[in-house]
Amino acid sequence: MEGQLMTSVTAPILDRRNHTTKTANLLGIVGTDVSVEEIQKLVPPYKLGVNGYSFIVDNNGRVLYHPDLRPLVSLQSISPYMQMYLH
């Protein structure tokens, strides 16, 4: 998966055994990384006029997929930092 754009998806795992309160105990967090290419496969190829396109935004307004999505930094610029965590 070298050079692919990825996004992380996470969700809290809550203990909701006590349904009498609106709060829950945090048990942990589950997460995974998904390639943007896989998300792109979920977006139907709609033709939205001449210049239109579809994109995906989460409930917090973050763009998850956009046809012009590009990394904010190059892989070469973060390579030294990646090496610290891989070894």
Secondary structure as GFF3:
##gff-version 3
##sequence-region A 1 87
A	DSSP	beta_strand	6	15	.	.	.	ID=ss1
A	DSSP	beta_strand	25	35	.	.	.	ID=ss2
A	DSSP	alpha_helix	36	42	.	.	.	ID=ss3
A	DSSP	beta_strand	56	57	.	.	.	ID=ss4
A	DSSP	beta_strand	63	65	.	.	.	ID=ss5
A	DSSP	alpha_helix	75	86	.	.	.	ID=ss6
###
